[in-house]
Amino acid sequence: MKAGMDVSAKYGIQEGCCNACMKACCCTCCYALQIQNEVMIKEKLHYGCMAVEGDGGSPAVQEMAR
């Protein structure tokens, strides 16, 4: 519950104490995955090969000579 409240405060997500408590008590695993997913989205991260990596976006455009 504390982790959910901390994440919601850090990223400006509207979540009340009662809502966080119910999620933490009724479905702890789902709530933990939801928190992790929200952090990954907000920090622009994704799962790479055996690591968490930042989203690099598209590669730089290179002009071809004619």
MOPAC internal coordinates of N, CA, C and O (Angstrom, degrees):
PM7 1SCF
backbone

  N    0.0000 0     0.00 0     0.00 0    0    0    0
  C    1.4424 1     0.00 0     0.00 0    1    0    0
  C    1.5312 1   110.13 1     0.00 0    2    1    0
  O    1.2310 1   120.62 1   138.63 1    3    2    1
  N    1.3260 1   116.42 1   -41.37 1    3    2    1
  C    1.4661 1   121.51 1  -179.43 1    5    3    2
  C    1.5260 1   110.44 1   -62.79 1    6    5    3
  O    1.2310 1   120.08 1   137.56 1    7    6    5
  N    1.3216 1   117.45 1   -42.44 1    7    6    5
  C    1.4674 1   120.90 1   179.40 1    9    7    6
  C    1.5217 1   110.51 1   -62.77 1   10    9    7
  O    1.2310 1   120.07 1   138.34 1   11   10    9
  N    1.3134 1   117.48 1   -41.66 1   11   10    9
  C    1.4610 1   121.11 1   178.24 1   13   11   10
  C    1.5112 1   112.33 1   -63.34 1   14   13   11
  O    1.2310 1   120.33 1   138.84 1   15   14   13
  N    1.3091 1   116.98 1   -41.16 1   15   14   13
  C    1.4658 1   121.12 1   178.80 1   17   15   14
  C    1.5256 1   110.54 1   -67.48 1   18   17   15
  O    1.2310 1   120.31 1   140.88 1   19   18   17
  N    1.3396 1   117.01 1   -39.12 1   19   18   17
  C    1.4668 1   120.75 1   178.97 1   21   19   18
  C    1.5318 1   111.40 1   -65.31 1   22   21   19
  O    1.2310 1   120.46 1   135.95 1   23   22   21
  N    1.3295 1   116.72 1   -44.05 1   23   22   21
  C    1.4558 1   121.18 1   179.59 1   25   23   22
  C    1.5273 1   110.45 1   -64.63 1   26   25   23
  O    1.2310 1   120.33 1   136.07 1   27   26   25
  N    1.3287 1   116.97 1   -43.93 1   27   26   25
  C    1.4600 1   119.46 1   179.94 1   29   27   26
  C    1.5226 1   111.45 1   -64.72 1   30   29   27
  O    1.2310 1   119.73 1   144.20 1   31   30   29
  N    1.3191 1   118.11 1   -35.80 1   31   30   29
  C    1.4666 1   120.77 1   177.59 1   33   31   30
  C    1.5262 1   111.15 1   -69.92 1   34   33   31
  O    1.2310 1   120.23 1   139.20 1   35   34   33
  N    1.3296 1   117.17 1   -40.80 1   35   34   33
  C    1.4675 1   120.86 1  -177.72 1   37   35   34
  C    1.5254 1   112.09 1   -66.14 1   38   37   35
  O    1.2310 1   120.24 1   139.72 1   39   38   37
  N    1.3317 1   117.14 1   -40.28 1   39   38   37
  C    1.4562 1   120.76 1  -174.41 1   41   39   38
  C    1.5259 1   113.53 1  -102.29 1   42   41   39
  O    1.2310 1   119.93 1  -172.40 1   43   42   41
  N    1.3185 1   117.75 1     7.60 1   43   42   41
  C    1.4600 1   120.89 1   176.00 1   45   43   42
  C    1.5177 1   114.43 1    69.77 1   46   45   43
  O    1.2310 1   120.33 1  -145.65 1   47   46   45
  N    1.3194 1   116.97 1    34.35 1   47   46   45
  C    1.4623 1   122.08 1   179.30 1   49   47   46
  C    1.5261 1   108.07 1   -91.35 1   50   49   47
  O    1.2310 1   120.59 1   -47.11 1   51   50   49
  N    1.3254 1   116.48 1   132.89 1   51   50   49
  C    1.4619 1   121.24 1   179.76 1   53   51   50
  C    1.5306 1   109.39 1   -79.39 1   54   53   51
  O    1.2310 1   120.70 1   -73.94 1   55   54   53
  N    1.3251 1   116.27 1   106.06 1   55   54   53
  C    1.4621 1   120.89 1   177.19 1   57   55   54
  C    1.5183 1   108.33 1  -147.65 1   58   57   55
  O    1.2310 1   120.83 1   -57.63 1   59   58   57
  N    1.3090 1   116.02 1   122.37 1   59   58   57
  C    1.4492 1   120.59 1  -178.48 1   61   59   58
  C    1.5188 1   112.67 1   -80.62 1   62   61   59
  O    1.2310 1   121.12 1   -13.21 1   63   62   61
  N    1.3086 1   115.46 1   166.79 1   63   62   61
  C    1.4633 1   121.71 1  -179.64 1   65   63   62
  C    1.5325 1   111.57 1   -63.77 1   66   65   63
  O    1.2310 1   120.63 1   138.34 1   67   66   65
  N    1.3285 1   116.40 1   -41.66 1   67   66   65
  C    1.4762 1   120.36 1   179.83 1   69   67   66
  C    1.5246 1   110.98 1   -64.90 1   70   69   67
  O    1.2310 1   120.73 1   138.84 1   71   70   69
  N    1.3197 1   116.21 1   -41.16 1   71   70   69
  C    1.4673 1   121.20 1   178.94 1   73   71   70
  C    1.5265 1   110.42 1   -62.23 1   74   73   71
  O    1.2310 1   120.28 1   133.72 1   75   74   73
  N    1.3196 1   117.08 1   -46.28 1   75   74   73
  C    1.4713 1   121.41 1   179.54 1   77   75   74
  C    1.5250 1   110.62 1   -64.05 1   78   77   75
  O    1.2310 1   120.34 1   140.52 1   79   78   77
  N    1.3146 1   116.96 1   -39.48 1   79   78   77
  C    1.4693 1   121.17 1   179.96 1   81   79   78
  C    1.5261 1   111.09 1   -64.54 1   82   81   79
  O    1.2310 1   120.44 1   135.95 1   83   82   81
  N    1.3247 1   116.76 1   -44.05 1   83   82   81
  C    1.4676 1   120.32 1   179.81 1   85   83   82
  C    1.5383 1   110.93 1   -64.62 1   86   85   83
  O    1.2310 1   120.43 1   137.27 1   87   86   85
  N    1.3155 1   116.77 1   -42.73 1   87   86   85
  C    1.4700 1   119.89 1   178.64 1   89   87   86
  C    1.5262 1   110.71 1   -63.63 1   90   89   87
  O    1.2310 1   120.23 1   136.75 1   91   90   89
  N    1.3295 1   117.17 1   -43.25 1   91   90   89
  C    1.4577 1   121.41 1  -177.87 1   93   91   90
  C    1.5228 1   111.89 1   -67.41 1   94   93   91
  O    1.2310 1   120.11 1   144.32 1   95   94   93
  N    1.3166 1   117.40 1   -35.68 1   95   94   93
  C    1.4709 1   120.77 1  -177.82 1   97   95   94
  C    1.5217 1   112.76 1   -82.22 1   98   97   95
  O    1.2310 1   120.20 1   140.66 1   99   98   97
  N    1.3336 1   117.22 1   -39.34 1   99   98   97
  C    1.4639 1   120.49 1  -173.51 1  101   99   98
  C    1.5251 1   113.91 1   -84.25 1  102  101   99
  O    1.2310 1   120.46 1   143.28 1  103  102  101
  N    1.3144 1   116.73 1   -36.72 1  103  102  101
  C    1.4624 1   119.17 1  -177.30 1  105  103  102
  C    1.5318 1   109.07 1  -145.08 1  106  105  103
  O    1.2310 1   120.85 1  -106.23 1  107  106  105
  N    1.3054 1   115.98 1    73.77 1  107  106  105
  C    1.4605 1   122.52 1  -174.04 1  109  107  106
  C    1.5248 1   112.43 1   -59.42 1  110  109  107
  O    1.2310 1   119.96 1   133.67 1  111  110  109
  N    1.3235 1   117.69 1   -46.33 1  111  110  109
  C    1.4686 1   120.65 1  -177.83 1  113  111  110
  C    1.5264 1   111.48 1   -64.41 1  114  113  111
  O    1.2310 1   120.29 1   136.07 1  115  114  113
  N    1.3112 1   117.06 1   -43.93 1  115  114  113
  C    1.4674 1   120.60 1   179.19 1  117  115  114
  C    1.5253 1   110.83 1   -63.50 1  118  117  115
  O    1.2310 1   120.38 1   139.55 1  119  118  117
  N    1.3133 1   116.89 1   -40.45 1  119  118  117
  C    1.4607 1   121.60 1  -179.87 1  121  119  118
  C    1.5307 1   110.76 1   -66.14 1  122  121  119
  O    1.2310 1   120.27 1   140.02 1  123  122  121
  N    1.3240 1   117.08 1   -39.98 1  123  122  121
  C    1.4642 1   120.68 1   178.07 1  125  123  122
  C    1.5285 1   110.65 1   -63.64 1  126  125  123
  O    1.2310 1   119.83 1   138.30 1  127  126  125
  N    1.3238 1   117.93 1   -41.70 1  127  126  125
  C    1.4616 1   121.70 1   177.70 1  129  127  126
  C    1.5300 1   110.91 1   -66.94 1  130  129  127
  O    1.2310 1   120.15 1   142.37 1  131  130  129
  N    1.3276 1   117.31 1   -37.63 1  131  130  129
  C    1.4521 1   121.36 1   177.76 1  133  131  130
  C    1.5347 1   110.58 1   -63.09 1  134  133  131
  O    1.2310 1   120.45 1   137.26 1  135  134  133
  N    1.3219 1   116.75 1   -42.74 1  135  134  133
  C    1.4640 1   121.58 1   178.35 1  137  135  134
  C    1.5295 1   109.66 1   -62.80 1  138  137  135
  O    1.2310 1   120.41 1   132.64 1  139  138  137
  N    1.3336 1   116.81 1   -47.36 1  139  138  137
  C    1.4572 1   121.08 1  -179.64 1  141  139  138
  C    1.5220 1   111.06 1   -61.39 1  142  141  139
  O    1.2310 1   119.73 1   137.34 1  143  142  141
  N    1.3178 1   118.11 1   -42.66 1  143  142  141
  C    1.4552 1   122.32 1   179.71 1  145  143  142
  C    1.5312 1   110.69 1   -63.57 1  146  145  143
  O    1.2310 1   120.08 1   138.34 1  147  146  145
  N    1.3125 1   117.45 1   -41.66 1  147  146  145
  C    1.4618 1   121.33 1   179.92 1  149  147  146
  C    1.5297 1   111.22 1   -63.34 1  150  149  147
  O    1.2310 1   120.46 1   137.99 1  151  150  149
  N    1.3277 1   116.72 1   -42.01 1  151  150  149
  C    1.4655 1   120.77 1   178.18 1  153  151  150
  C    1.5281 1   110.09 1   -65.15 1  154  153  151
  O    1.2310 1   120.01 1   137.06 1  155  154  153
  N    1.3204 1   117.58 1   -42.94 1  155  154  153
  C    1.4685 1   121.03 1   179.81 1  157  155  154
  C    1.5274 1   110.98 1   -61.26 1  158  157  155
  O    1.2310 1   120.05 1   139.20 1  159  158  157
  N    1.3280 1   117.51 1   -40.80 1  159  158  157
  C    1.4608 1   121.38 1   179.49 1  161  159  158
  C    1.5200 1   110.57 1   -67.99 1  162  161  159
  O    1.2310 1   120.28 1   132.33 1  163  162  161
  N    1.3238 1   117.08 1   -47.67 1  163  162  161
  C    1.4674 1   121.35 1  -176.88 1  165  163  162
  C    1.5266 1   112.10 1   -65.70 1  166  165  163
  O    1.2310 1   120.03 1   145.73 1  167  166  165
  N    1.3250 1   117.56 1   -34.27 1  167  166  165
  C    1.4667 1   121.89 1  -178.73 1  169  167  166
  C    1.5291 1   112.46 1   -91.27 1  170  169  167
  O    1.2310 1   120.50 1  -177.60 1  171  170  169
  N    1.3499 1   116.66 1     2.40 1  171  170  169
  C    1.4762 1   122.69 1  -179.55 1  173  171  170
  C    1.5251 1   111.66 1    55.51 1  174  173  171
  O    1.2310 1   120.85 1  -125.57 1  175  174  173
  N    1.3248 1   115.98 1    54.43 1  175  174  173
  C    1.4573 1   123.21 1   178.97 1  177  175  174
  C    1.5196 1   109.84 1  -115.28 1  178  177  175
  O    1.2310 1   120.69 1   -19.93 1  179  178  177
  N    1.3195 1   116.29 1   160.07 1  179  178  177
  C    1.4664 1   122.18 1   172.93 1  181  179  178
  C    1.5267 1   108.60 1  -148.93 1  182  181  179
  O    1.2310 1   121.15 1   -15.04 1  183  182  181
  N    1.3269 1   115.40 1   164.96 1  183  182  181
  C    1.4531 1   120.02 1   178.37 1  185  183  182
  C    1.5230 1   109.23 1   -82.31 1  186  185  183
  O    1.2310 1   120.68 1   -54.56 1  187  186  185
  N    1.3177 1   116.30 1   125.44 1  187  186  185
  C    1.4588 1   121.92 1   176.14 1  189  187  186
  C    1.5196 1   108.54 1  -105.63 1  190  189  187
  O    1.2310 1   120.77 1    23.71 1  191  190  189
  N    1.2981 1   116.12 1  -156.29 1  191  190  189
  C    1.4546 1   121.76 1   178.61 1  193  191  190
  C    1.5274 1   109.24 1   -77.18 1  194  193  191
  O    1.2310 1   120.58 1   -80.53 1  195  194  193
  N    1.3029 1   116.49 1    99.47 1  195  194  193
  C    1.4645 1   124.13 1   178.41 1  197  195  194
  C    1.5268 1   113.26 1    61.92 1  198  197  195
  O    1.2310 1   119.91 1  -152.79 1  199  198  197
  N    1.3426 1   117.79 1    27.21 1  199  198  197
  C    1.4597 1   120.99 1   179.86 1  201  199  198
  C    1.5248 1   110.01 1  -161.56 1  202  201  199
  O    1.2310 1   120.99 1   -16.51 1  203  202  201
  N    1.3087 1   115.71 1   163.49 1  203  202  201
  C    1.4563 1   121.77 1   172.03 1  205  203  202
  C    1.5156 1   106.61 1   -97.61 1  206  205  203
  O    1.2310 1   120.64 1   -54.35 1  207  206  205
  N    1.3291 1   116.39 1   125.65 1  207  206  205
  C    1.4607 1   121.40 1  -175.24 1  209  207  206
  C    1.5223 1   110.30 1  -121.84 1  210  209  207
  O    1.2310 1   121.15 1   -26.16 1  211  210  209
  N    1.3230 1   115.40 1   153.84 1  211  210  209
  C    1.4555 1   120.68 1   175.94 1  213  211  210
  C    1.5116 1   110.49 1   -78.22 1  214  213  211
  O    1.2310 1   120.98 1   -31.66 1  215  214  213
  N    1.3380 1   115.73 1   148.34 1  215  214  213
  C    1.4573 1   120.01 1   176.17 1  217  215  214
  C    1.5147 1   108.39 1   -72.05 1  218  217  215
  O    1.2310 1   120.58 1   -59.60 1  219  218  217
  N    1.3003 1   116.50 1   120.40 1  219  218  217
  C    1.4520 1   120.64 1  -178.28 1  221  219  218
  C    1.5169 1   112.83 1   -89.12 1  222  221  219
  O    1.2310 1   120.09 1   167.15 1  223  222  221
  N    1.3226 1   117.44 1   -12.85 1  223  222  221
  C    1.4557 1   119.82 1  -176.99 1  225  223  222
  C    1.5169 1   110.59 1    78.12 1  226  225  223
  O    1.2310 1   121.01 1    16.52 1  227  226  225
  N    1.3054 1   115.67 1  -163.48 1  227  226  225
  C    1.4577 1   120.06 1  -178.16 1  229  227  226
  C    1.5324 1   110.32 1   -82.35 1  230  229  227
  O    1.2310 1   120.04 1   -23.80 1  231  230  229
  N    1.3241 1   117.53 1   156.20 1  231  230  229
  C    1.4675 1   119.85 1   178.60 1  233  231  230
  C    1.5197 1   110.96 1   -68.47 1  234  233  231
  O    1.2310 1   120.88 1   -20.71 1  235  234  233
  N    1.3172 1   115.92 1   159.29 1  235  234  233
  C    1.4530 1   121.59 1  -179.71 1  237  235  234
  C    1.5344 1   109.44 1   -66.30 1  238  237  235
  O    1.2310 1   120.72 1   -35.65 1  239  238  237
  N    1.3277 1   116.22 1   144.35 1  239  238  237
  C    1.4559 1   121.98 1   179.51 1  241  239  238
  C    1.5160 1   108.73 1   -81.99 1  242  241  239
  O    1.2310 1   120.88 1   -46.93 1  243  242  241
  N    1.3304 1   115.92 1   133.07 1  243  242  241
  C    1.4479 1   121.54 1   178.33 1  245  243  242
  C    1.5239 1   109.22 1  -115.09 1  246  245  243
  O    1.2310 1   120.57 1   -47.75 1  247  246  245
  N    1.3307 1   116.52 1   132.25 1  247  246  245
  C    1.4576 1   121.06 1   178.47 1  249  247  246
  C    1.5297 1   108.87 1   -81.05 1  250  249  247
  O    1.2310 1   121.28 1   -40.25 1  251  250  249
  N    1.3223 1   115.16 1   139.75 1  251  250  249
  C    1.4539 1   120.47 1   177.66 1  253  251  250
  C    1.5144 1   109.83 1   -97.08 1  254  253  251
  O    1.2310 1   120.40 1   -38.99 1  255  254  253
  N    1.3227 1   116.84 1   141.01 1  255  254  253
  C    1.4727 1   121.29 1   177.38 1  257  255  254
  C    1.5118 1   109.55 1   -77.90 1  258  257  255
  O    1.2310 1   120.74 1   -34.85 1  259  258  257
  N    1.3211 1   116.19 1   145.15 1  259  258  257
  C    1.4744 1   119.39 1   179.65 1  261  259  258
  C    1.5001 1   110.65 1   -99.09 1  262  261  259
  O    1.2310 1   120.10 1   180.00 1  263  262  261

